[in-house]
Amino acid sequence: MSIARTIVVAGAGIGGLTAALALAERGFRVIIMEKAGRLEEAGAGLQLSPNASRILIELGLQDRLQPRAVTPDAISIMSASSGGEIARLPLGEEAALRAGAPWWVLHRADLQAALQAQVNDNPAIELRLGCQFDDVVTDAGGVIVSQRSGTTRHSEPALALIGADGVWSAVRQRLFPHIQPQFSGLIAWRGTFETAQFPSGHTSQQVQLWMGSNAHLVAYPISGGRQINIVAILQGAWNRPGWSADGDATEIRNAFMARHWPGPAGMMIGAVDSWRKWALFTVSHDADWNSGPVTLLGDAAHAMLPFAAQGAGMAIEDAAVLAQCLGSMADAPAALARYAGLRRARVMRVQATARRNGTIYHLGGVAALLRDSVIRAIGAQRVLARQDWIYRWRP
Ligand SMILES: Cc1cc2nc3c(=O)[nH]c(=O)nc-3n(C[C@H](O)[C@H](O)[C@H](O)COP(=O)(O)OP(=O)(O)OC[C@H]3O[C@@H](n4cnc5c(N)ncnc54)[C@H](O)[C@@H]3O)c2cc1C
């Protein structure tokens, strides 16, 4: 296929793989350069709300994802000071009908594996593992992308380059070196435990959100319900890049014990044997995304705090819009400018929502009591309906 129909994607994360599938569906040949030698099993749970699951289903992934995903019945919002439930937001079939697509929670590795299998089945997509994006120059026909595999260097001409290479993006560094990820002062700890080792009732088909002073905890079933995934968020100064540093189980248990969190939350923390932690970084919402035939997508463009559970969702939405724009306009720089223009306001709003949620979740004392009463007064259905602008979105 001609260079005029070839797109290079740097990064085979959730955003890059989805973009490749969406672009191939629009008739492009896609080369994905991924620096890892194999796609890691790393990561834990991801929530995929209907705005994202709809796109994956339209790309033909339902059969691969459904058996691995869990559809939670509800989001249970819990108070860490009283141990009581503040509200239960109904999900399940009812939410799927309202939004027109399912709500899924699943292991990140399962989503990545399903996307990779779909990519491998598509002859229009070439996934190059162990192949690092190195540099890009533009020319009259588009871009020339340099890649490195071990000591070998190679150049690839293409119509456009998509930087889907995550929060520490080398493409962004090449285009906009002044934009650096900002540390949020928050650290996420993740772990899993087997559902069977915990009394039933505490580990039902729900997403549990526990809110406490300067800390919160999210737990939900993954791997077809066999495991519970926990993510605990705490303040801290440790801020190394990466997703999978070893976390000291004693440190996190002590941190929650010192806060006197109630029994069920403490039991879940105690049930995890092996913890991983990662420092939460964001990329400014008003940063640049585009330069001629090169653009950014997903975390490379707009890494956000995970408190709206939309990091993967926004990368998936970006992929769908990007493919639509490139598929419908002959001029690649104009198509990429249109893509960034269509995405920016929504992504900024979601980033702001995630930041605000973090502040609300971590309130303490009288402010927390007030928050809990407001949530009760608004009522579960209306709390959920306030997020319809996120979940009912369509490309
Ligand atoms: C290993 C890993 C574990 C994660 N675990 C969690 C988790 O537990 N919970 C959570 O909420 N989110 C997690 N995330 C983040 C989450 O997947 C992303 O926020 C979201 O899906 C957006 O995806 P993305 O495709 O934009 O970026 P990412 O998922 O970060 O993917 C970027 C990809 O680009 C590749 N890459 C980087 N530099 C280069 C280069 N120079 N050349 C070629 N390839 C390059 C990376 O190896 C990676 O595969 C994890 C991400 C990774 C990479």
The ligand as a Tripos MOL2 file, in Angstrom:
@<TRIPOS>MOLECULE
LIG
   53    58     1     0     0
SMALL
NO_CHARGES

@<TRIPOS>ATOM
      1 C1          2.8240   -1.3140   31.9440 C.3       1 LIG1
      2 C2          1.6240   -0.4380   32.2210 C.ar      1 LIG1
      3 C3          0.8040   -0.6970   33.3240 C.ar      1 LIG1
      4 C4         -0.3000    0.1250   33.6180 C.ar      1 LIG1
      5 N1         -1.0700   -0.1700   34.7020 N.ar      1 LIG1
      6 C5         -2.1690    0.5900   34.9700 C.ar      1 LIG1
      7 C6         -3.0160    0.2790   36.0810 C.ar      1 LIG1
      8 O1         -2.7820   -0.6800   36.8290 O.2       1 LIG1
      9 N2         -4.0980    1.0600   36.3070 N.ar      1 LIG1
     10 C7         -4.3820    2.1400   35.4910 C.ar      1 LIG1
     11 O2         -5.3800    2.8400   35.7100 O.2       1 LIG1
     12 N3         -3.6120    2.4550   34.4350 N.ar      1 LIG1
     13 C8         -2.5100    1.7040   34.1580 C.ar      1 LIG1
     14 N4         -1.7250    2.0120   33.0860 N.ar      1 LIG1
     15 C9         -2.0780    3.1960   32.2880 C.3       1 LIG1
     16 C10        -3.2520    3.0270   31.4000 C.3       1 LIG1
     17 O3         -3.1560    1.8290   30.6770 O.3       1 LIG1
     18 C11        -3.2320    4.2630   30.5080 C.3       1 LIG1
     19 O4         -3.4220    5.4100   31.3110 O.3       1 LIG1
     20 C12        -4.3470    4.3160   29.5150 C.3       1 LIG1
     21 O5         -4.7480    3.0810   29.0530 O.3       1 LIG1
     22 C13        -3.9300    5.2080   28.3260 C.3       1 LIG1
     23 O6         -3.1500    4.4310   27.4570 O.3       1 LIG1
     24 P1         -2.1120    4.9530   26.4160 P.3       1 LIG1
     25 O7         -2.2120    3.9890   25.2890 O.co2     1 LIG1
     26 O8         -2.2790    6.3870   26.1380 O.co2     1 LIG1
     27 O9         -0.6880    4.8100   27.1420 O.3       1 LIG1
     28 P2          0.0420    3.5460   27.7740 P.3       1 LIG1
     29 O10        -0.9230    2.5060   28.1860 O.co2     1 LIG1
     30 O11         0.9810    4.0710   28.7940 O.co2     1 LIG1
     31 O12         0.8900    2.9300   26.5380 O.3       1 LIG1
     32 C14         2.0530    3.5380   26.0030 C.3       1 LIG1
     33 C15         2.8570    2.5040   25.2510 C.3       1 LIG1
     34 O13         3.9120    3.1670   24.5470 O.3       1 LIG1
     35 C16         5.1030    2.4180   24.6600 C.3       1 LIG1
     36 N5          6.2380    3.3260   24.4430 N.ar      1 LIG1
     37 C17         6.7250    4.2700   25.2790 C.ar      1 LIG1
     38 N6          7.7610    4.9100   24.7010 N.ar      1 LIG1
     39 C18         7.9170    4.3680   23.4580 C.ar      1 LIG1
     40 C19         8.8100    4.6300   22.3720 C.ar      1 LIG1
     41 N7          9.7590    5.5770   22.4360 N.pl3     1 LIG1
     42 N8          8.6840    3.8800   21.2520 N.ar      1 LIG1
     43 C20         7.7320    2.9110   21.1410 C.ar      1 LIG1
     44 N9          6.8770    2.6190   22.1520 N.ar      1 LIG1
     45 C21         6.9540    3.3580   23.2910 C.ar      1 LIG1
     46 C22         5.0060    1.8400   26.0680 C.3       1 LIG1
     47 O14         5.8610    0.7110   26.2280 O.3       1 LIG1
     48 C23         3.5240    1.4770   26.1640 C.3       1 LIG1
     49 O15         3.2680    0.1840   25.6870 O.3       1 LIG1
     50 C24        -0.5990    1.2300   32.7730 C.ar      1 LIG1
     51 C25         0.2060    1.5000   31.6500 C.ar      1 LIG1
     52 C26         1.3220    0.6760   31.3650 C.ar      1 LIG1
     53 C27         2.1940    0.9730   30.1400 C.3       1 LIG1
@<TRIPOS>BOND
     1     1     2 1
     2     2     3 ar
     3     2    52 ar
     4     3     4 ar
     5     4     5 ar
     6     4    50 ar
     7     5     6 ar
     8     6     7 ar
     9     6    13 1
    10     7     8 2
    11     7     9 ar
    12     9    10 ar
    13    10    11 2
    14    10    12 ar
    15    12    13 ar
    16    13    14 ar
    17    14    15 1
    18    14    50 ar
    19    15    16 1
    20    16    17 1
    21    16    18 1
    22    18    19 1
    23    18    20 1
    24    20    21 1
    25    20    22 1
    26    22    23 1
    27    23    24 1
    28    24    25 2
    29    24    26 1
    30    24    27 1
    31    27    28 1
    32    28    29 2
    33    28    30 1
    34    28    31 1
    35    31    32 1
    36    32    33 1
    37    33    34 1
    38    33    48 1
    39    34    35 1
    40    35    36 1
    41    35    46 1
    42    36    37 ar
    43    36    45 ar
    44    37    38 ar
    45    38    39 ar
    46    39    40 ar
    47    39    45 ar
    48    40    41 1
    49    40    42 ar
    50    42    43 ar
    51    43    44 ar
    52    44    45 ar
    53    46    47 1
    54    46    48 1
    55    48    49 1
    56    50    51 ar
    57    51    52 ar
    58    52    53 1
@<TRIPOS>SUBSTRUCTURE
     1 LIG1         1 GROUP 0 **** ****
